[in-house]
């Protein structure tokens, strides 16, 4: 994320320090090996330099940590020591921990036994990661939205972020979506992928190709369940309408169940009897964000 948008480092720094980034600027990517010969395990995830309000150049090391690794402290000491020794300037270590327990391990001074060294990382844990669900907020910082959805994993938030990532007109959408899905709990990740694959209008570039490839790989196994898999259907007919409708209906029911929305007998009969795949897709799109089952079907009943 820092490599794609270096200015995101300022947002993380502000979160980590509960500060105001106003006055900081001129963010530059720096070498992750600090321009010295270091083993791979002693290279930082991202390093930027920026100008502080007083004009001084400050280096910021940004690490993401998904689990507690006691030995990581030695790598961090190497990062900070190398930069301070070679650049003779202030250095801050920002550690992003989407998991609350991992954040708690690192959000404290780390005293090296029998040593004069104390390292104090500035930690961005779930309590500092905002939940962004409005499209304009997600578009303003898809990086922060992605980390927030991982730090506060709910299906509604994940769907809101993922569907906005699809709309990005650069390669961040595909990369951030993949990162989001793989860092969500098993109870959410697979359901999110099904929702995105089946309900979101795809755009033509690398994001689309990810789902087409997955659809092609699963096409034969899911033939009757989904008619033809969407990946195969992109350049061909969508398959038999009846078979596809059965698949869309099954997907709609799965999505509603995953979100805790229960159909009554009449609503279930309506879904089971529907043979229009496009109508089922519309219901599925509403089901991704609806608060009640009635919201899924209300617009059609009004018309």
C-alpha positions in Angstrom: 0.0 0.0 0.0 2.8 2.4 0.8 4.6 1.6 -2.4 1.4 2.4 -4.4 0.6 5.6 -2.4 3.4 6.9 -0.2 1.1 9.5 1.3 -0.8 6.8 3.1 2.2 6.7 5.5 1.0 10.1 6.8 -2.4 8.7 7.6 -0.9 5.8 9.5 1.4 8.1 11.4 -1.5 10.3 12.4 -3.4 7.3 13.6 -0.5 5.8 15.5 0.3 9.1 17.3 -3.3 10.4 17.6 -1.8 13.4 15.9 -2.5 15.9 13.1 -0.5 15.3 9.9 -1.0 19.0 8.9 2.5 20.5 8.3 4.1 17.2 7.4 4.8 16.7 3.7 7.2 15.8 0.9 6.8 12.1 1.5 9.4 10.0 -0.3 9.8 6.3 -0.6 13.2 5.1 0.7 15.2 1.9 0.3 13.8 -0.9 2.5 17.4 -2.2 3.1 18.5 1.3 4.2 21.2 1.2 1.5 23.4 -1.2 3.5 23.9 -4.9 3.1 21.3 -6.6 5.3 19.8 -10.1 5.3 16.3 -10.3 3.9 14.8 -10.9 7.4 16.4 -7.5 8.5 14.7 -5.5 5.7 11.7 -3.4 6.5 8.3 -3.7 4.9 8.3 0.0 3.9 10.4 3.0 4.6 9.5 6.7 3.8 11.0 10.0 4.7 9.1 13.2 5.2 9.5 16.8 6.2 8.3 17.7 9.7 6.6 21.1 10.4 10.0 22.5 11.6 11.7 21.5 8.3 13.6 18.5 9.7 13.7 15.3 7.7 12.2 12.4 9.5 12.3 8.7 8.5 9.3 6.4 9.2 9.6 2.7 9.1 6.2 1.0 8.6 5.7 -2.7 9.4 2.5 -4.8 9.4 2.4 -7.5 12.0 -0.4 -10.2 11.9 1.0 -12.3 14.8 3.3 -11.9 17.7 6.8 -12.9 17.0 9.2 -12.4 19.9 12.3 -12.4 17.7 10.9 -9.6 15.6 12.4 -7.1 18.0 15.9 -7.8 16.8 14.9 -6.9 13.2 13.3 -3.7 14.3 16.4 -2.7 16.3 18.4 -3.3 13.2 16.1 -1.1 11.1 16.0 1.8 13.5 19.7 1.6 14.4 20.9 1.5 10.8 18.8 4.4 9.8 19.7 6.6 12.8 23.4 5.7 12.4 23.6 6.3 8.6 21.2 9.2 8.2 21.7 10.9 11.6 18.1 11.9 11.9 15.0 11.0 13.9 13.4 7.6 13.1 9.9 6.4 14.0 8.7 2.8 13.9 5.0 2.4 13.0 3.6 -1.1 13.5 0.2 -1.9 12.0 -1.6 -4.8 13.8 -5.1 -5.5 12.7 -5.4 -8.1 15.5 -6.1 -6.7 18.9 -4.0 -9.2 20.9 -1.0 -8.7 18.6 -1.3 -5.0 19.0 -1.3 -5.3 22.8 2.0 -7.2 22.7 3.8 -4.4 20.8 2.0 -1.3 22.1 4.4 -0.8 25.0 8.1 0.0 25.6 10.2 -3.0 24.8 13.2 -3.3 27.2 16.1 -5.5 26.1 17.3 -7.4 29.2 20.9 -6.5 30.2 20.9 -3.7 27.7 20.5 0.1 27.8 18.2 0.0 24.8 14.4 0.6 25.0 12.4 0.5 21.8 9.0 2.1 21.7 7.0 1.3 18.5 4.0 3.4 17.7 1.2 0.9 17.1 -1.9 1.1 14.9 -4.3 -1.5 16.3 -8.0 -2.2 15.6 -9.0 0.5 18.2 -7.3 3.1 15.9 -8.5 1.7 12.6 -11.7 3.3 11.5 -14.6 1.4 9.9 -15.3 3.0 6.5 -18.5 2.1 4.8 -19.6 5.2 2.8 -18.4 5.0 -0.8 -16.8 8.4 -0.8 -14.8 7.6 2.4 -13.6 4.3 1.0 -12.6 6.0 -2.3 -10.7 8.7 -0.4 -8.5 6.1 1.3 -9.0 2.5 0.0 -5.9 1.5 1.9 -7.3 2.6 5.2 -10.7 1.1 4.4 -9.1 -2.3 3.6 -7.2 -2.4 6.9 -10.3 -1.2 8.8 -12.4 -4.0 7.3 -9.7 -6.5 8.4 -9.4 -5.0 11.9 -13.2 -5.0 12.3 -14.3 -8.1 10.3 -18.0 -8.1 9.5 -19.7 -9.2 6.3 -21.4 -5.9 5.8 -18.2 -3.9 6.1 -16.3 -6.3 3.9 -18.9 -6.1 1.2 -19.1 -2.3 1.3 -15.3 -2.1 1.0 -14.9 -4.8 -1.6 -17.6 -3.5 -3.9 -15.9 -0.1 -3.9 -12.5 -1.6 -4.6 -14.0 -3.1 -7.7 -14.7 0.5 -9.0 -11.0 1.6 -8.7 -9.6 2.3 -12.1 -6.0 1.1 -11.2 -4.4 -2.1 -10.0 -5.0 -1.3 -6.3 -8.5 -2.7 -6.5 -7.4 -6.2 -7.4 -4.4 -6.2 -4.9 -6.4 -4.7 -2.0 -9.3 -7.0 -2.6 -7.1 -10.1 -2.6 -5.4 -8.9 0.6 -8.7 -8.2 2.3 -10.3 -11.6 1.5 -7.2 -13.6 2.6 -7.1 -11.8 5.9 -10.8 -12.2 6.9 -12.1 -15.0 9.1 -13.0 -18.2 7.3 -16.7 -17.5 8.1 -16.6 -14.3 6.0 -13.9 -14.6 3.3 -15.5 -17.3 1.1 -19.0 -15.7 1.4 -17.5 -12.3 0.4 -16.0 -13.8 -2.7 -19.3 -15.4 -3.7 -21.1 -12.1 -3.3 -18.5 -10.2 -5.3 -18.4 -12.8 -8.1 -22.1 -13.1 -8.4 -23.5 -9.6 -7.7 -21.0 -6.9 -8.7 -20.9 -5.7 -12.3 -17.3 -6.4 -13.3 -15.0 -3.9 -15.0 -12.6 -4.9 -17.7 -9.0 -5.0 -16.4 -6.9 -7.1 -14.0 -9.7 -7.2 -11.4 -12.1 -8.8 -13.8 -9.5 -11.4 -15.0 -9.0 -12.6 -11.4 -12.7 -13.6 -11.2 -12.9 -14.9 -14.7 -9.9 -17.3 -14.1 -11.6 -18.5 -10.9 -14.9 -19.0 -12.7 -13.2 -21.0 -15.4 -11.4 -23.2 -12.9 -14.7 -24.0 -11.1 -16.9 -24.1 -14.2 -17.1 -27.8 -14.8 -17.7 -28.7 -11.1 -20.4 -26.1 -10.7 -22.0 -26.6 -14.1 -25.5 -27.4 -13.1 -25.4 -25.4 -9.9 -24.6 -22.2 -11.8 -25.5 -23.1 -15.4 -22.2 -22.2 -16.8 -19.5 -20.6 -14.5 -19.3 -16.9 -15.0 -15.7 -17.1 -16.2 -16.7 -19.5 -19.0 -19.8 -17.4 -19.7 -17.9 -14.2 -20.4 -17.2 -15.0 -24.0 -20.0 -17.5 -24.5 -23.7 -17.8 -23.8 -24.7 -17.7 -20.1 -25.9 -21.3 -20.2 -29.3 -22.6 -19.8 -31.6 -19.9 -18.2 -33.3 -22.5 -16.0 -30.1 -24.0 -14.7 -28.5 -20.6 -14.1 -31.6 -19.3 -12.3 -31.4 -22.3 -9.9 -27.7 -21.4 -9.2 -28.5 -17.7 -8.6 -31.4 -18.7 -6.3 -29.1 -21.0 -4.3 -26.5 -18.2 -4.1 -29.2 -15.7 -2.9 -30.4 -18.1 -0.2 -26.8 -18.7 0.9 -26.1 -15.0 1.2 -29.2 -14.3 3.2 -28.5 -17.1 5.5 -24.9 -15.9 6.0 -26.1 -12.5 6.9 -28.7 -13.8 9.4 -31.7 -12.8 7.2 -34.4 -15.4 7.3 -37.1 -15.8 4.6 -40.7 -16.7 5.5 -42.4 -19.4 3.5 -44.0 -17.1 1.0 -40.7 -15.3 0.2 -38.9 -18.7 -0.1 -41.6 -19.8 -2.6 -41.0 -16.6 -4.6 -37.3 -17.3 -4.8 -37.7 -21.0 -5.7 -40.3 -20.2 -8.4 -38.2 -17.4 -10.1 -36.6 -18.4 -13.3 -35.2 -15.0 -14.3 -31.5 -14.9 -13.5 -31.4 -11.1 -13.8 -34.1 -10.7 -11.2 -32.3 -13.0 -8.9 -29.1 -11.0 -9.4 -30.9 -7.8 -8.4 -32.2 -9.4 -5.3 -28.7 -10.7 -4.6 -27.2 -7.2 -5.0 -29.7 -5.8 -2.4 -29.2 -8.8 -0.1 -25.5 -7.8 0.2 -26.4 -4.6 2.1 -30.1 -4.9 3.1 -30.9 -4.7 6.8 -34.1 -6.8 6.5 -35.4 -9.4 4.1 -38.3 -7.0 3.2 -35.8 -4.5 1.8 -34.6 -7.2 -0.6 -38.0 -7.6 -2.2 -39.7 -4.2 -1.5 -38.9 -2.4 -4.7 -40.3 -5.2 -6.8 -43.5 -5.4 -4.7 -44.0 -1.6 -5.1 -43.7 -1.8 -8.8 
